[in-house]
Amino acid sequence: MIKVYGKENCSKCTSLKGILTDRNIEFEYIEDVKTLMIIASKARIMSAPVIEYNDTVYSMEAFLKVI
């Protein structure tokens, strides 16, 4: 399962949700800033959204290359 960690009023988060929905890719969207910060800091990603897929954490740009 793809987990997308985002935050309120995030245009990139909204964009990614739209891309995944358009491609009929199932995902779980988690809007929890504290969890987002923890996962992002461990992966050294500085902006939302952060995507967890197959035990790897991606920035939006890196994830779009994977899918």
PDB file of N, H, CA, C and O in Angstrom:
ATOM      1  N   MET A   1       0.845  -1.192   0.000  1.00  0.00           N
ATOM      2  CA  MET A   1       0.000   0.000   0.000  1.00  0.00           C
ATOM      3  C   MET A   1       0.885   1.247   0.000  1.00  0.00           C
ATOM      4  O   MET A   1       1.896   1.309   0.699  1.00  0.00           O
ATOM      5  N   ILE A   2       0.492   2.213  -0.779  1.00  0.00           N
ATOM      6  H   ILE A   2      -0.329   2.163  -1.347  1.00  0.00           H
ATOM      7  CA  ILE A   2       1.190   3.492  -0.843  1.00  0.00           C
ATOM      8  C   ILE A   2       0.618   4.390   0.246  1.00  0.00           C
ATOM      9  O   ILE A   2      -0.598   4.539   0.367  1.00  0.00           O
ATOM     10  N   LYS A   3       1.498   4.981   1.029  1.00  0.00           N
ATOM     11  H   LYS A   3       2.486   4.860   0.931  1.00  0.00           H
ATOM     12  CA  LYS A   3       1.073   5.941   2.051  1.00  0.00           C
ATOM     13  C   LYS A   3       1.605   7.308   1.651  1.00  0.00           C
ATOM     14  O   LYS A   3       2.799   7.477   1.404  1.00  0.00           O
ATOM     15  N   VAL A   4       0.713   8.270   1.593  1.00  0.00           N
ATOM     16  H   VAL A   4      -0.257   8.133   1.794  1.00  0.00           H
ATOM     17  CA  VAL A   4       1.076   9.641   1.254  1.00  0.00           C
ATOM     18  C   VAL A   4       0.871  10.481   2.507  1.00  0.00           C
ATOM     19  O   VAL A   4      -0.240  10.581   3.027  1.00  0.00           O
ATOM     20  N   TYR A   5       1.950  11.081   2.982  1.00  0.00           N
ATOM     21  H   TYR A   5       2.853  11.000   2.560  1.00  0.00           H
ATOM     22  CA  TYR A   5       1.886  11.960   4.148  1.00  0.00           C
ATOM     23  C   TYR A   5       1.869  13.393   3.636  1.00  0.00           C
ATOM     24  O   TYR A   5       2.785  13.824   2.936  1.00  0.00           O
ATOM     25  N   GLY A   6       0.832  14.117   3.988  1.00  0.00           N
ATOM     26  H   GLY A   6       0.088  13.767   4.557  1.00  0.00           H
ATOM     27  CA  GLY A   6       0.693  15.482   3.511  1.00  0.00           C
ATOM     28  C   GLY A   6       0.247  16.408   4.617  1.00  0.00           C
ATOM     29  O   GLY A   6       0.177  16.037   5.789  1.00  0.00           O
ATOM     30  N   LYS A   7      -0.052  17.630   4.204  1.00  0.00           N
ATOM     31  H   LYS A   7       0.006  17.931   3.252  1.00  0.00           H
ATOM     32  CA  LYS A   7      -0.519  18.622   5.168  1.00  0.00           C
ATOM     33  C   LYS A   7      -1.597  19.478   4.525  1.00  0.00           C
ATOM     34  O   LYS A   7      -1.749  19.509   3.304  1.00  0.00           O
ATOM     35  N   GLU A   8      -2.332  20.163   5.365  1.00  0.00           N
ATOM     36  H   GLU A   8      -2.209  20.138   6.357  1.00  0.00           H
ATOM     37  CA  GLU A   8      -3.429  21.008   4.927  1.00  0.00           C
ATOM     38  C   GLU A   8      -2.914  22.130   4.019  1.00  0.00           C
ATOM     39  O   GLU A   8      -1.824  22.660   4.236  1.00  0.00           O
ATOM     40  N   ASN A   9      -3.699  22.485   3.010  1.00  0.00           N
ATOM     41  H   ASN A   9      -4.584  22.055   2.834  1.00  0.00           H
ATOM     42  CA  ASN A   9      -3.383  23.575   2.086  1.00  0.00           C
ATOM     43  C   ASN A   9      -2.070  23.362   1.332  1.00  0.00           C
ATOM     44  O   ASN A   9      -1.344  24.320   1.067  1.00  0.00           O
ATOM     45  N   CYS A  10      -1.769  22.130   0.991  1.00  0.00           N
ATOM     46  H   CYS A  10      -2.359  21.352   1.205  1.00  0.00           H
ATOM     47  CA  CYS A  10      -0.535  21.791   0.272  1.00  0.00           C
ATOM     48  C   CYS A  10      -0.889  21.505  -1.185  1.00  0.00           C
ATOM     49  O   CYS A  10      -1.528  20.494  -1.478  1.00  0.00           O
ATOM     50  N   SER A  11      -0.481  22.379  -2.095  1.00  0.00           N
ATOM     51  H   SER A  11       0.039  23.200  -1.857  1.00  0.00           H
ATOM     52  CA  SER A  11      -0.854  22.204  -3.501  1.00  0.00           C
ATOM     53  C   SER A  11      -0.196  20.963  -4.108  1.00  0.00           C
ATOM     54  O   SER A  11      -0.805  20.292  -4.941  1.00  0.00           O
ATOM     55  N   LYS A  12       1.033  20.653  -3.705  1.00  0.00           N
ATOM     56  H   LYS A  12       1.528  21.198  -3.028  1.00  0.00           H
ATOM     57  CA  LYS A  12       1.692  19.444  -4.225  1.00  0.00           C
ATOM     58  C   LYS A  12       0.989  18.182  -3.720  1.00  0.00           C
ATOM     59  O   LYS A  12       0.895  17.191  -4.443  1.00  0.00           O
ATOM     60  N   CYS A  13       0.503  18.219  -2.494  1.00  0.00           N
ATOM     61  H   CYS A  13       0.579  19.025  -1.906  1.00  0.00           H
ATOM     62  CA  CYS A  13      -0.239  17.075  -1.940  1.00  0.00           C
ATOM     63  C   CYS A  13      -1.514  16.845  -2.743  1.00  0.00           C
ATOM     64  O   CYS A  13      -1.834  15.712  -3.103  1.00  0.00           O
ATOM     65  N   THR A  14      -2.234  17.922  -3.020  1.00  0.00           N
ATOM     66  H   THR A  14      -1.974  18.842  -2.728  1.00  0.00           H
ATOM     67  CA  THR A  14      -3.464  17.836  -3.808  1.00  0.00           C
ATOM     68  C   THR A  14      -3.168  17.327  -5.208  1.00  0.00           C
ATOM     69  O   THR A  14      -3.907  16.496  -5.736  1.00  0.00           O
ATOM     70  N   SER A  15      -2.108  17.811  -5.804  1.00  0.00           N
ATOM     71  H   SER A  15      -1.507  18.486  -5.375  1.00  0.00           H
ATOM     72  CA  SER A  15      -1.707  17.381  -7.137  1.00  0.00           C
ATOM     73  C   SER A  15      -1.393  15.885  -7.171  1.00  0.00           C
ATOM     74  O   SER A  15      -1.845  15.171  -8.067  1.00  0.00           O
ATOM     75  N   LEU A  16      -0.621  15.418  -6.195  1.00  0.00           N
ATOM     76  H   LEU A  16      -0.254  15.997  -5.468  1.00  0.00           H
ATOM     77  CA  LEU A  16      -0.260  14.000  -6.145  1.00  0.00           C
ATOM     78  C   LEU A  16      -1.496  13.124  -5.943  1.00  0.00           C
ATOM     79  O   LEU A  16      -1.625  12.081  -6.583  1.00  0.00           O
ATOM     80  N   LYS A  17      -2.401  13.538  -5.061  1.00  0.00           N
ATOM     81  H   LYS A  17      -2.297  14.385  -4.540  1.00  0.00           H
ATOM     82  CA  LYS A  17      -3.629  12.769  -4.854  1.00  0.00           C
ATOM     83  C   LYS A  17      -4.406  12.658  -6.168  1.00  0.00           C
ATOM     84  O   LYS A  17      -4.962  11.603  -6.474  1.00  0.00           O
ATOM     85  N   GLY A  18      -4.444  13.730  -6.935  1.00  0.00           N
ATOM     86  H   GLY A  18      -3.993  14.587  -6.687  1.00  0.00           H
ATOM     87  CA  GLY A  18      -5.130  13.720  -8.229  1.00  0.00           C
ATOM     88  C   GLY A  18      -4.470  12.774  -9.220  1.00  0.00           C
ATOM     89  O   GLY A  18      -5.158  12.039  -9.928  1.00  0.00           O
ATOM     90  N   ILE A  19      -3.137  12.785  -9.278  1.00  0.00           N
ATOM     91  H   ILE A  19      -2.578  13.383  -8.702  1.00  0.00           H
ATOM     92  CA  ILE A  19      -2.397  11.897 -10.178  1.00  0.00           C
ATOM     93  C   ILE A  19      -2.674  10.439  -9.831  1.00  0.00           C
ATOM     94  O   ILE A  19      -2.966   9.632 -10.713  1.00  0.00           O
ATOM     95  N   LEU A  20      -2.582  10.105  -8.554  1.00  0.00           N
ATOM     96  H   LEU A  20      -2.345  10.761  -7.837  1.00  0.00           H
ATOM     97  CA  LEU A  20      -2.811   8.719  -8.132  1.00  0.00           C
ATOM     98  C   LEU A  20      -4.249   8.284  -8.406  1.00  0.00           C
ATOM     99  O   LEU A  20      -4.486   7.160  -8.848  1.00  0.00           O
ATOM    100  N   THR A  21      -5.196   9.162  -8.148  1.00  0.00           N
ATOM    101  H   THR A  21      -5.004  10.076  -7.789  1.00  0.00           H
ATOM    102  CA  THR A  21      -6.603   8.851  -8.393  1.00  0.00           C
ATOM    103  C   THR A  21      -6.850   8.657  -9.889  1.00  0.00           C
ATOM    104  O   THR A  21      -7.533   7.713 -10.286  1.00  0.00           O
ATOM    105  N   ASP A  22      -6.297   9.547 -10.723  1.00  0.00           N
ATOM    106  H   ASP A  22      -5.742  10.314 -10.400  1.00  0.00           H
ATOM    107  CA  ASP A  22      -6.472   9.438 -12.174  1.00  0.00           C
ATOM    108  C   ASP A  22      -5.905   8.135 -12.723  1.00  0.00           C
ATOM    109  O   ASP A  22      -6.429   7.587 -13.693  1.00  0.00           O
ATOM    110  N   ARG A  23      -4.844   7.643 -12.110  1.00  0.00           N
ATOM    111  H   ARG A  23      -4.418   8.089 -11.323  1.00  0.00           H
ATOM    112  CA  ARG A  23      -4.204   6.400 -12.568  1.00  0.00           C
ATOM    113  C   ARG A  23      -4.784   5.155 -11.872  1.00  0.00           C
ATOM    114  O   ARG A  23      -4.281   4.046 -12.047  1.00  0.00           O
ATOM    115  N   ASN A  24      -5.838   5.357 -11.091  1.00  0.00           N
ATOM    116  H   ASN A  24      -6.247   6.259 -10.949  1.00  0.00           H
ATOM    117  CA  ASN A  24      -6.477   4.265 -10.346  1.00  0.00           C
ATOM    118  C   ASN A  24      -5.497   3.506  -9.456  1.00  0.00           C
ATOM    119  O   ASN A  24      -5.555   2.281  -9.354  1.00  0.00           O
ATOM    120  N   ILE A  25      -4.602   4.248  -8.817  1.00  0.00           N
ATOM    121  H   ILE A  25      -4.555   5.244  -8.901  1.00  0.00           H
ATOM    122  CA  ILE A  25      -3.635   3.665  -7.895  1.00  0.00           C
ATOM    123  C   ILE A  25      -4.164   3.869  -6.481  1.00  0.00           C
ATOM    124  O   ILE A  25      -4.440   4.995  -6.067  1.00  0.00           O
ATOM    125  N   GLU A  26      -4.302   2.767  -5.744  1.00  0.00           N
ATOM    126  H   GLU A  26      -4.078   1.852  -6.080  1.00  0.00           H
ATOM    127  CA  GLU A  26      -4.795   2.860  -4.372  1.00  0.00           C
ATOM    128  C   GLU A  26      -3.715   3.460  -3.480  1.00  0.00           C
ATOM    129  O   GLU A  26      -2.533   3.144  -3.615  1.00  0.00           O
ATOM    130  N   PHE A  27      -4.140   4.330  -2.566  1.00  0.00           N
ATOM    131  H   PHE A  27      -5.101   4.586  -2.456  1.00  0.00           H
ATOM    132  CA  PHE A  27      -3.212   4.937  -1.618  1.00  0.00           C
ATOM    133  C   PHE A  27      -3.967   5.341  -0.366  1.00  0.00           C
ATOM    134  O   PHE A  27      -5.188   5.492  -0.360  1.00  0.00           O
ATOM    135  N   GLU A  28      -3.194   5.511   0.689  1.00  0.00           N
ATOM    136  H   GLU A  28      -2.201   5.389   0.684  1.00  0.00           H
ATOM    137  CA  GLU A  28      -3.739   6.012   1.953  1.00  0.00           C
ATOM    138  C   GLU A  28      -3.165   7.403   2.159  1.00  0.00           C
ATOM    139  O   GLU A  28      -1.948   7.581   2.124  1.00  0.00           O
ATOM    140  N   TYR A  29      -4.025   8.393   2.375  1.00  0.00           N
ATOM    141  H   TYR A  29      -5.014   8.248   2.403  1.00  0.00           H
ATOM    142  CA  TYR A  29      -3.566   9.760   2.597  1.00  0.00           C
ATOM    143  C   TYR A  29      -3.614  10.059   4.088  1.00  0.00           C
ATOM    144  O   TYR A  29      -4.657   9.914   4.724  1.00  0.00           O
ATOM    145  N   ILE A  30      -2.491  10.472   4.636  1.00  0.00           N
ATOM    146  H   ILE A  30      -1.643  10.590   4.119  1.00  0.00           H
ATOM    147  CA  ILE A  30      -2.385  10.744   6.062  1.00  0.00           C
ATOM    148  C   ILE A  30      -2.032  12.215   6.246  1.00  0.00           C
ATOM    149  O   ILE A  30      -0.949  12.660   5.865  1.00  0.00           O
ATOM    150  N   GLU A  31      -2.955  12.953   6.831  1.00  0.00           N
ATOM    151  H   GLU A  31      -3.835  12.591   7.141  1.00  0.00           H
ATOM    152  CA  GLU A  31      -2.738  14.383   7.053  1.00  0.00           C
ATOM    153  C   GLU A  31      -2.455  14.606   8.535  1.00  0.00           C
ATOM    154  O   GLU A  31      -3.345  14.963   9.307  1.00  0.00           O
ATOM    155  N   ASP A  32      -1.220  14.392   8.908  1.00  0.00           N
ATOM    156  H   ASP A  32      -0.497  14.102   8.281  1.00  0.00           H
ATOM    157  CA  ASP A  32      -0.774  14.525  10.294  1.00  0.00           C
ATOM    158  C   ASP A  32       0.617  15.155  10.258  1.00  0.00           C
ATOM    159  O   ASP A  32       1.604  14.487   9.951  1.00  0.00           O
ATOM    160  N   VAL A  33       0.681  16.432  10.569  1.00  0.00           N
ATOM    161  H   VAL A  33      -0.121  16.975  10.818  1.00  0.00           H
ATOM    162  CA  VAL A  33       1.926  17.178  10.423  1.00  0.00           C
ATOM    163  C   VAL A  33       3.047  16.585  11.272  1.00  0.00           C
ATOM    164  O   VAL A  33       4.195  16.544  10.830  1.00  0.00           O
ATOM    165  N   LYS A  34       2.736  16.129  12.472  1.00  0.00           N
ATOM    166  H   LYS A  34       1.803  16.163  12.831  1.00  0.00           H
ATOM    167  CA  LYS A  34       3.771  15.564  13.345  1.00  0.00           C
ATOM    168  C   LYS A  34       4.383  14.314  12.709  1.00  0.00           C
ATOM    169  O   LYS A  34       5.606  14.182  12.664  1.00  0.00           O
ATOM    170  N   THR A  35       3.550  13.404  12.220  1.00  0.00           N
ATOM    171  H   THR A  35       2.557  13.511  12.257  1.00  0.00           H
ATOM    172  CA  THR A  35       4.040  12.191  11.563  1.00  0.00           C
ATOM    173  C   THR A  35       4.806  12.549  10.293  1.00  0.00           C
ATOM    174  O   THR A  35       5.859  11.976  10.014  1.00  0.00           O
ATOM    175  N   LEU A  36       4.277  13.491   9.532  1.00  0.00           N
ATOM    176  H   LEU A  36       3.421  13.956   9.758  1.00  0.00           H
ATOM    177  CA  LEU A  36       4.953  13.954   8.316  1.00  0.00           C
ATOM    178  C   LEU A  36       6.360  14.432   8.633  1.00  0.00           C
ATOM    179  O   LEU A  36       7.310  14.061   7.944  1.00  0.00           O
ATOM    180  N   MET A  37       6.503  15.243   9.658  1.00  0.00           N
ATOM    181  H   MET A  37       5.732  15.545  10.218  1.00  0.00           H
ATOM    182  CA  MET A  37       7.809  15.795  10.024  1.00  0.00           C
ATOM    183  C   MET A  37       8.791  14.701  10.445  1.00  0.00           C
ATOM    184  O   MET A  37       9.970  14.753  10.096  1.00  0.00           O
ATOM    185  N   ILE A  38       8.307  13.721  11.188  1.00  0.00           N
ATOM    186  H   ILE A  38       7.349  13.678  11.472  1.00  0.00           H
ATOM    187  CA  ILE A  38       9.167  12.625  11.648  1.00  0.00           C
ATOM    188  C   ILE A  38       9.687  11.827  10.460  1.00  0.00           C
ATOM    189  O   ILE A  38      10.888  11.579  10.351  1.00  0.00           O
ATOM    190  N   ILE A  39       8.786  11.427   9.576  1.00  0.00           N
ATOM    191  H   ILE A  39       7.811  11.629   9.665  1.00  0.00           H
ATOM    192  CA  ILE A  39       9.183  10.612   8.421  1.00  0.00           C
ATOM    193  C   ILE A  39      10.056  11.415   7.465  1.00  0.00           C
ATOM    194  O   ILE A  39      11.058  10.906   6.964  1.00  0.00           O
ATOM    195  N   ALA A  40       9.686  12.651   7.213  1.00  0.00           N
ATOM    196  H   ALA A  40       8.872  13.065   7.620  1.00  0.00           H
ATOM    197  CA  ALA A  40      10.456  13.502   6.299  1.00  0.00           C
ATOM    198  C   ALA A  40      11.860  13.764   6.828  1.00  0.00           C
ATOM    199  O   ALA A  40      12.821  13.735   6.060  1.00  0.00           O
ATOM    200  N   SER A  41      11.993  14.015   8.112  1.00  0.00           N
ATOM    201  H   SER A  41      11.212  14.039   8.736  1.00  0.00           H
ATOM    202  CA  SER A  41      13.318  14.318   8.661  1.00  0.00           C
ATOM    203  C   SER A  41      14.226  13.091   8.618  1.00  0.00           C
ATOM    204  O   SER A  41      15.423  13.220   8.361  1.00  0.00           O
ATOM    205  N   LYS A  42      13.676  11.910   8.864  1.00  0.00           N
ATOM    206  H   LYS A  42      12.704  11.805   9.073  1.00  0.00           H
ATOM    207  CA  LYS A  42      14.476  10.683   8.784  1.00  0.00           C
ATOM    208  C   LYS A  42      14.971  10.445   7.363  1.00  0.00           C
ATOM    209  O   LYS A  42      16.079   9.949   7.161  1.00  0.00           O
ATOM    210  N   ALA A  43      14.147  10.801   6.377  1.00  0.00           N
ATOM    211  H   ALA A  43      13.247  11.205   6.541  1.00  0.00           H
ATOM    212  CA  ALA A  43      14.501  10.585   4.974  1.00  0.00           C
ATOM    213  C   ALA A  43      15.202  11.811   4.367  1.00  0.00           C
ATOM    214  O   ALA A  43      15.595  11.799   3.201  1.00  0.00           O
ATOM    215  N   ARG A  44      15.349  12.851   5.167  1.00  0.00           N
ATOM    216  H   ARG A  44      15.029  12.860   6.114  1.00  0.00           H
ATOM    217  CA  ARG A  44      15.967  14.103   4.718  1.00  0.00           C
ATOM    218  C   ARG A  44      15.242  14.723   3.530  1.00  0.00           C
ATOM    219  O   ARG A  44      15.855  15.207   2.579  1.00  0.00           O
ATOM    220  N   ILE A  45      13.919  14.690   3.620  1.00  0.00           N
ATOM    221  H   ILE A  45      13.421  14.297   4.393  1.00  0.00           H
ATOM    222  CA  ILE A  45      13.068  15.320   2.618  1.00  0.00           C
ATOM    223  C   ILE A  45      12.512  16.591   3.250  1.00  0.00           C
ATOM    224  O   ILE A  45      11.996  16.566   4.368  1.00  0.00           O
ATOM    225  N   MET A  46      12.622  17.690   2.532  1.00  0.00           N
ATOM    226  H   MET A  46      13.041  17.711   1.624  1.00  0.00           H
ATOM    227  CA  MET A  46      12.294  18.979   3.130  1.00  0.00           C
ATOM    228  C   MET A  46      10.927  19.545   2.750  1.00  0.00           C
ATOM    229  O   MET A  46      10.571  20.636   3.196  1.00  0.00           O
ATOM    230  N   SER A  47      10.154  18.824   1.935  1.00  0.00           N
ATOM    231  H   SER A  47      10.443  17.937   1.572  1.00  0.00           H
ATOM    232  CA  SER A  47       8.845  19.366   1.574  1.00  0.00           C
ATOM    233  C   SER A  47       7.811  18.259   1.441  1.00  0.00           C
ATOM    234  O   SER A  47       8.131  17.115   1.119  1.00  0.00           O
ATOM    235  N   ALA A  48       6.574  18.629   1.695  1.00  0.00           N
ATOM    236  H   ALA A  48       6.315  19.559   1.957  1.00  0.00           H
ATOM    237  CA  ALA A  48       5.457  17.689   1.550  1.00  0.00           C
ATOM    238  C   ALA A  48       5.070  17.639   0.073  1.00  0.00           C
ATOM    239  O   ALA A  48       5.299  18.602  -0.659  1.00  0.00           O
ATOM    240  N   PRO A  49       4.499  16.548  -0.357  1.00  0.00           N
ATOM    241  CA  PRO A  49       4.193  15.321   0.354  1.00  0.00           C
ATOM    242  C   PRO A  49       5.395  14.385   0.437  1.00  0.00           C
ATOM    243  O   PRO A  49       6.360  14.505  -0.318  1.00  0.00           O
ATOM    244  N   VAL A  50       5.302  13.456   1.370  1.00  0.00           N
ATOM    245  H   VAL A  50       4.518  13.358   1.983  1.00  0.00           H
ATOM    246  CA  VAL A  50       6.310  12.399   1.518  1.00  0.00           C
ATOM    247  C   VAL A  50       5.563  11.088   1.299  1.00  0.00           C
ATOM    248  O   VAL A  50       4.488  10.874   1.860  1.00  0.00           O
ATOM    249  N   ILE A  51       6.137  10.220   0.485  1.00  0.00           N
ATOM    250  H   ILE A  51       7.010  10.394   0.030  1.00  0.00           H
ATOM    251  CA  ILE A  51       5.455   8.985   0.105  1.00  0.00           C
ATOM    252  C   ILE A  51       6.242   7.793   0.607  1.00  0.00           C
ATOM    253  O   ILE A  51       7.458   7.712   0.431  1.00  0.00           O
ATOM    254  N   GLU A  52       5.530   6.866   1.237  1.00  0.00           N
ATOM    255  H   GLU A  52       4.543   6.932   1.380  1.00  0.00           H
ATOM    256  CA  GLU A  52       6.130   5.618   1.705  1.00  0.00           C
ATOM    257  C   GLU A  52       5.581   4.491   0.834  1.00  0.00           C
ATOM    258  O   GLU A  52       4.372   4.267   0.774  1.00  0.00           O
ATOM    259  N   TYR A  53       6.498   3.781   0.156  1.00  0.00           N
ATOM    260  H   TYR A  53       7.480   3.963   0.205  1.00  0.00           H
ATOM    261  CA  TYR A  53       6.093   2.723  -0.766  1.00  0.00           C
ATOM    262  C   TYR A  53       7.154   1.629  -0.763  1.00  0.00           C
ATOM    263  O   TYR A  53       8.335   1.905  -0.976  1.00  0.00           O
ATOM    264  N   ASN A  54       6.743   0.407  -0.527  1.00  0.00           N
ATOM    265  H   ASN A  54       5.784   0.182  -0.354  1.00  0.00           H
ATOM    266  CA  ASN A  54       7.671  -0.747  -0.469  1.00  0.00           C
ATOM    267  C   ASN A  54       8.844  -0.504   0.483  1.00  0.00           C
ATOM    268  O   ASN A  54       9.997  -0.755   0.135  1.00  0.00           O
ATOM    269  N   ASP A  55       8.541  -0.018   1.674  1.00  0.00           N
ATOM    270  H   ASP A  55       7.603   0.186   1.957  1.00  0.00           H
ATOM    271  CA  ASP A  55       9.546   0.232   2.726  1.00  0.00           C
ATOM    272  C   ASP A  55      10.589   1.272   2.345  1.00  0.00           C
ATOM    273  O   ASP A  55      11.667   1.314   2.939  1.00  0.00           O
ATOM    274  N   THR A  56      10.279   2.119   1.353  1.00  0.00           N
ATOM    275  H   THR A  56       9.404   2.086   0.870  1.00  0.00           H
ATOM    276  CA  THR A  56      11.174   3.206   0.962  1.00  0.00           C
ATOM    277  C   THR A  56      10.389   4.503   1.041  1.00  0.00           C
ATOM    278  O   THR A  56       9.188   4.533   0.770  1.00  0.00           O
ATOM    279  N   VAL A  57      11.078   5.578   1.416  1.00  0.00           N
ATOM    280  H   VAL A  57      12.053   5.554   1.636  1.00  0.00           H
ATOM    281  CA  VAL A  57      10.439   6.887   1.531  1.00  0.00           C
ATOM    282  C   VAL A  57      10.930   7.765   0.385  1.00  0.00           C
ATOM    283  O   VAL A  57      12.129   7.849   0.118  1.00  0.00           O
ATOM    284  N   TYR A  58       9.980   8.418  -0.287  1.00  0.00           N
ATOM    285  H   TYR A  58       9.006   8.350  -0.070  1.00  0.00           H
ATOM    286  CA  TYR A  58      10.282   9.224  -1.466  1.00  0.00           C
ATOM    287  C   TYR A  58       9.747  10.643  -1.329  1.00  0.00           C
ATOM    288  O   TYR A  58       8.768  10.894  -0.626  1.00  0.00           O
ATOM    289  N   SER A  59      10.414  11.563  -2.019  1.00  0.00           N
ATOM    290  H   SER A  59      11.210  11.360  -2.590  1.00  0.00           H
ATOM    291  CA  SER A  59       9.818  12.877  -2.249  1.00  0.00           C
ATOM    292  C   SER A  59       8.829  12.696  -3.391  1.00  0.00           C
ATOM    293  O   SER A  59       8.831  11.655  -4.048  1.00  0.00           O
ATOM    294  N   MET A  60       8.002  13.673  -3.634  1.00  0.00           N
ATOM    295  H   MET A  60       8.000  14.518  -3.100  1.00  0.00           H
ATOM    296  CA  MET A  60       7.021  13.553  -4.716  1.00  0.00           C
ATOM    297  C   MET A  60       7.723  13.353  -6.052  1.00  0.00           C
ATOM    298  O   MET A  60       7.322  12.500  -6.844  1.00  0.00           O
ATOM    299  N   GLU A  61       8.758  14.129  -6.305  1.00  0.00           N
ATOM    300  H   GLU A  61       9.084  14.822  -5.662  1.00  0.00           H
ATOM    301  CA  GLU A  61       9.468  14.069  -7.579  1.00  0.00           C
ATOM    302  C   GLU A  61      10.072  12.682  -7.813  1.00  0.00           C
ATOM    303  O   GLU A  61       9.957  12.127  -8.906  1.00  0.00           O
ATOM    304  N   ALA A  62      10.715  12.126  -6.782  1.00  0.00           N
ATOM    305  H   ALA A  62      10.808  12.577  -5.894  1.00  0.00           H
ATOM    306  CA  ALA A  62      11.336  10.796  -6.910  1.00  0.00           C
ATOM    307  C   ALA A  62      10.271   9.726  -7.086  1.00  0.00           C
ATOM    308  O   ALA A  62      10.464   8.782  -7.852  1.00  0.00           O
ATOM    309  N   PHE A  63       9.155   9.859  -6.390  1.00  0.00           N
ATOM    310  H   PHE A  63       8.998  10.626  -5.768  1.00  0.00           H
ATOM    311  CA  PHE A  63       8.100   8.856  -6.466  1.00  0.00           C
ATOM    312  C   PHE A  63       7.468   8.829  -7.848  1.00  0.00           C
ATOM    313  O   PHE A  63       7.158   7.752  -8.358  1.00  0.00           O
ATOM    314  N   LEU A  64       7.272   9.984  -8.462  1.00  0.00           N
ATOM    315  H   LEU A  64       7.524  10.859  -8.048  1.00  0.00           H
ATOM    316  CA  LEU A  64       6.664  10.023  -9.790  1.00  0.00           C
ATOM    317  C   LEU A  64       7.533   9.292 -10.815  1.00  0.00           C
ATOM    318  O   LEU A  64       7.012   8.776 -11.803  1.00  0.00           O
ATOM    319  N   LYS A  65       8.826   9.242 -10.600  1.00  0.00           N
ATOM    320  H   LYS A  65       9.250   9.661  -9.797  1.00  0.00           H
ATOM    321  CA  LYS A  65       9.715   8.487 -11.489  1.00  0.00           C
ATOM    322  C   LYS A  65       9.550   6.989 -11.289  1.00  0.00           C
ATOM    323  O   LYS A  65       9.763   6.212 -12.219  1.00  0.00           O
ATOM    324  N   VAL A  66       9.172   6.575 -10.081  1.00  0.00           N
ATOM    325  H   VAL A  66       8.999   7.206  -9.325  1.00  0.00           H
ATOM    326  CA  VAL A  66       9.010   5.157  -9.752  1.00  0.00           C
ATOM    327  C   VAL A  66       7.700   4.604 -10.315  1.00  0.00           C
ATOM    328  O   VAL A  66       7.652   3.472 -10.796  1.00  0.00           O
ATOM    329  N   ILE A  67       6.649   5.405 -10.252  1.00  0.00           N
ATOM    330  H   ILE A  67       6.687   6.325  -9.861  1.00  0.00           H
ATOM    331  CA  ILE A  67       5.367   4.898 -10.739  1.00  0.00           C
ATOM    332  C   ILE A  67       5.247   5.178 -12.212  1.00  0.00           C
ATOM    333  O   ILE A  67       4.238   4.831 -12.826  1.00  0.00           O
TER     334      ILE A  67
END
